[in-house]
Amino acid sequence: MVVFDLDNTLFKTPLFKQDIYKVFIAHGIDPEVFWKTFYLSYDIEPQSKGCYSLQKHFSILNVDSPIVKQEISSKVTENVYTRGREYLYVDVLPTILELKRRDEKVVLLTKGDKESQELKLDATHIREYFDEIKIVSDNKLPVLKELSQKNKVLVNINNHPDELRVCSSKIPQIICFLIKRSDYPIGDSTFSPSVENLSEIIDKLKHKT
Ligand SMILES: [Mg+2]
């Protein structure tokens, strides 16, 4: 079984952020204010820390008008659907199809606001490629633990070194890989083993199963 993260692993999240940005700017929000409040809004609800949503962003920007909120939400949805499959990195579909051809189960495990994550999945038409889809708002570990109990070989692919480090230390039987995306630099923090293209996973799996 192969478990994929969504944002910056399969999905070009920087492009998604730019598409949201354009809609707010068109509604008169100052660019600097947009980005400052964008990142602040991730953490304003303790039960879903680290998850962005338009509703959280509206509240931190004091956008109260239901009409304006509706206009921005509709425009974001429209633009995201227009972009569609372009959000997926080029290696995503070929790799998943090859894994399925080899009878590997493929799971999507993502942390985020349910509505935002579902918009990403619907716009890219990627749901049908997964055997299971799990969206969590806080911690991925309970899901990973459950999956690893049911699967002898479990590979976990994520762009986030710290999440992988926690996974490796708490559930050492899971085989973790860092995916490095050039439009999403990782900075000082790193993790080994890493890949630069998802297709590299296929070869590595051959030696594990
Ligand atoms: Mg990610």
Boltz pocket constraint, residues with backbone or C-beta under 6 A from the ligand:
constraints:
  - pocket:
      binder: B
      contacts: [[A, 5], [A, 6], [A, 7], [A, 8], [A, 9], [A, 158], [A, 159], [A, 160]]
      max_distance: 6.0
